[in-house]
Amino acid sequence: MEYKQIQELIKTINKSNISELSIEQGDFKITIKQEMTAQPQYVVASAPAPVHIPAPQPVAAPAAPAAPAPAAASAPAAASSNQATIKSPMIGTFYRSPSPDKPVFVNVGDEVKKGQVLCIIEAMKLFNEIECEMDCRIVKVLADDSSPVEYDQPLFVVEPM
């Protein structure tokens, strides 16, 4: 028996429900065994999971403590009462300059006009220029260049003018 014939036998047995095959031809003998597996089991998701969501109580209880936490977190960033935080409008990668060999858009201490580009956030291979929404002075840059940023993550602390 040739190698190609043995391969074809193995393929045929794998596709069938035969668990064992023995062939004898003169002094040649081959036995092919296939481990039989149990019938496939199907898992069906049932509807009780959505019914189990008692939204009013669990959502209300964690929401109250969660709301002061971001306010407390942004308070140290905007230490002075006349400072504001510019946050990321999307998830992506934060870039301070238009390309690695170009200068950064803004530095600490720069006075920025409304509509001026502060940074770029790359999301899904699209480079989105983030513009300033007010005339201000850059107090602090909170994100590192080429680092991932989340939606609503503080990027800059500014002082409105």
Backbone hydrogen bonds, N-H to C=O, Kabsch-Sander energy under -0.5 kcal/mol:
donor,donor_aa,acceptor,acceptor_aa,energy
6,I,2,E,-1.9
7,Q,3,Y,-2.3
8,E,4,K,-2.2
9,L,5,Q,-2.1
10,I,6,I,-2.3
11,K,7,Q,-2.4
12,T,8,E,-2.4
13,I,9,L,-2.5
14,N,10,I,-2.5
15,K,11,K,-1.5
16,S,12,T,-0.7
16,S,13,I,-0.7
21,L,32,I,-2.6
23,I,30,I,-3.0
25,Q,28,F,-2.8
28,F,25,Q,-2.2
30,I,23,I,-2.7
32,I,21,L,-3.4
33,K,31,T,-0.5
34,Q,19,S,-3.6
44,V,42,Y,-0.6
45,A,43,V,-0.5
49,A,46,S,-0.8
51,V,47,A,-1.2
52,H,48,P,-1.8
53,I,50,P,-1.3
55,A,53,I,-1.8
59,V,55,A,-1.9
60,A,55,A,-0.5
60,A,56,P,-1.5
61,A,57,Q,-2.5
63,A,59,V,-1.7
64,A,60,A,-1.4
66,A,62,P,-2.1
67,A,63,A,-2.1
69,A,65,P,-1.1
71,A,67,A,-1.1
72,A,68,P,-2.7
73,A,69,A,-2.4
74,S,70,P,-2.5
75,A,71,A,-1.4
77,A,73,A,-0.7
78,A,74,S,-2.5
79,A,76,P,-0.6
79,A,77,A,-0.9
83,Q,80,S,-1.6
84,A,158,V,-3.1
86,I,156,F,-2.9
87,K,85,T,-0.6
88,S,153,Q,-2.6
92,G,149,V,-2.0
93,T,122,E,-2.2
94,F,147,S,-3.0
95,Y,120,I,-3.0
102,K,99,S,-1.9
105,F,96,R,-3.2
109,G,138,I,-3.2
110,D,107,N,-2.0
112,V,110,D,-0.5
112,V,136,C,-3.6
115,G,132,C,-3.1
116,Q,113,K,-2.2
118,L,130,I,-3.5
119,C,130,I,-1.1
120,I,95,Y,-2.6
121,I,128,N,-2.5
122,E,93,T,-2.6
122,E,120,I,-0.5
123,A,121,I,-0.5
123,A,126,L,-2.6
126,L,123,A,-1.5
128,N,121,I,-2.3
128,N,126,L,-0.8
129,E,127,F,-0.6
130,I,119,C,-2.7
131,E,129,E,-0.6
132,C,116,Q,-2.7
136,C,112,V,-2.5
137,R,159,E,-1.6
138,I,110,D,-2.5
139,V,157,V,-3.0
140,K,157,V,-1.9
142,L,140,K,-0.6
142,L,155,L,-3.2
143,A,155,L,-1.0
146,S,94,F,-2.4
147,S,94,F,-0.7
147,S,144,D,-1.4
149,V,92,G,-3.2
152,D,88,S,-2.9
153,Q,150,E,-1.7
155,L,86,I,-3.3
156,F,86,I,-1.7
157,V,140,K,-2.7
158,V,84,A,-3.2
158,V,156,F,-0.5
159,E,137,R,-2.4
161,M,135,D,-2.2
